[in-house]
Amino acid sequence: MDYISTRGKIEPVGFVDAVLMGLADDGGLLVPKQIPQLSPDTLHAWQQLSYPELALELFSLYIDGEIPRDDLKKLVDDSYGTFRDDEVTPVRRVSNSLHILELFHGPTFAFKDIALQFLGNLYSYISQKHNSTIHILGATSGDTGASAIEGVRGKEGIRICILHPHGKVSKVQELQMTTVDDANVLNLAVDGNFDDCQRIIKELFADVAFKQRYHLRAINSINIARILAQTVYYFYAYFQLAKQGQGEKVNFSVPTGNFGDIFAGYMAKRMGLPIHKLILATNENNILERFVTEGVYQPGEFRGTHSPSMDIQVASNFERYLYYLNGEDAGTVSALMSDFKRDGRIVIAGEALKQVQTDFEAYGVQNDECLSTISSYYSDYSYLLDPHTACGVAAAQRYTADDEVTVALSTAHPAKFDEAIQLINIKQTAPSQIQALSGKPQFQTRVAGTNEAVAEQLLAFF
Ligand SMILES: *Cc1c(COP(=O)(O)O)cnc(C)c1O
């Protein structure tokens, strides 16, 4: 399988090189040259597969022999063997029309583990094959860092440095990252906010000599391996409903910020999974909702909300969707992205906007609606939603017709975001793994929010 750039200016590369490249060298995003198509017969046969078996089949289509099947099977089994639920991503029926797809049974209690457990093992495998050390550099607003660290801690051939904004991640997120004492992990607590961390990383990656000398690799959500890993649970959840005779009109509601998770659903649909509607849920940072309803993609003012992992104004995966929306034409994507650079916005109208509105329903959830949704599901169904999941559930309520079923993706365990749950006076008992974090020694280095300060730490660590 060849991977090409949405901007069309790189030579096609194979899967492993696409993973190592992260962002395409021409500034675009990597996509498979063709999306594999699955027949109804194949889909029917796959209904019987376990989660790891299904992941192996789907990954094989995209990796196309580049990693021998036995090796790939071991990577998949190792990655999903760390999950606490036998089903990996179980589907819970909450009401006749709503099912919750629980994606939080991995080591850090958020859905990022599904992709980052796999990516961590994949990097380790590639490092052994290439006999060279991989240096991972990333910035996080909380969940990605914890999950990436958990994916590679203690692994040979990998060193990881994660920047987080000092004092601006949740208590649980901070503890998950900083109580890890493996020698291959460096946590930098940066004076500044998440955007400062992100800018520093971008500028260090843009220094090509620096990037090459240290074999710097990325773990952010533009990595194609992350999208691929996230397509699996759409298939898995759909199959669970189809087996119960409920495969007729199945919608998915997805709380999103970077457009990563929902793009994985879009890919699954293009591969032939008969998803009825894809419902895109945002919080008050509703750039994506405005894009779907008005055709204008334009970052607005940053809002701090109860669902901080979706407090994002520039959706880094959005360009992949633009590519498919424009008939896989890299020239059009490049032109739109230069418009965006120049005017700070992209405008879509006419037939293209109609297509967007066929592909997605979208709904932006306000803070008070997020909390009232958590309260009402707790009292009506005794199900405690985390605030990110609550955005998806609120959107599902709005768009599920009488003869439809919606699967709402649950992206985090509520104990990870207890700050919001406390506001509505619900007392929860955190899982023992989360309780065990308090009181453990923390390992982190506080640094100024400048490239020089961070580079100095990296040179000493790598
Ligand atoms: C990262 C994250 C999201 C948003 O994921 P996208 O890839 O931006 O769509 C939603 N919820 C939680 C808990 C997250 O950590």
The ligand as an SDF file (V2000), in Angstrom:
LIG
                    3D

 15 15  0  0  0  0  0  0  0  0999 V2000
   -8.4970   13.5400   22.4290 C   0  0  0  0  0  0  0  0  0  0  0  0
   -9.8340   13.4150   23.0340 C   0  0  0  0  0  0  0  0  0  0  0  0
  -11.0040   13.7170   22.3050 C   0  0  0  0  0  0  0  0  0  0  0  0
  -10.9980   14.2710   20.8960 C   0  0  0  0  0  0  0  0  0  0  0  0
  -10.3980   13.4220   19.9540 O   0  0  0  0  0  0  0  0  0  0  0  0
  -10.1360   13.9150   18.4730 P   0  0  0  0  0  0  0  0  0  0  0  0
   -9.1110   12.9770   17.9180 O   0  0  0  0  0  0  0  0  0  0  0  0
   -9.7020   15.2970   18.5390 O   0  0  0  0  0  0  0  0  0  0  0  0
  -11.3780   13.7620   17.7300 O   0  0  0  0  0  0  0  0  0  0  0  0
  -12.2290   13.5140   22.9310 C   0  0  0  0  0  0  0  0  0  0  0  0
  -12.3050   13.0700   24.2050 N   0  0  0  0  0  0  0  0  0  0  0  0
  -11.2100   12.7700   24.9260 C   0  0  0  0  0  0  0  0  0  0  0  0
  -11.3690   12.2920   26.3250 C   0  0  0  0  0  0  0  0  0  0  0  0
   -9.9350   12.9250   24.3740 C   0  0  0  0  0  0  0  0  0  0  0  0
   -8.8380   12.6300   25.1020 O   0  0  0  0  0  0  0  0  0  0  0  0
  1  2  1  0
  2  3  1  0
  2 14  2  0
  3  4  1  0
  3 10  2  0
  4  5  1  0
  5  6  1  0
  6  7  2  0
  6  8  1  0
  6  9  1  0
 10 11  1  0
 11 12  2  0
 12 13  1  0
 12 14  1  0
 14 15  1  0
M  END
$$$$
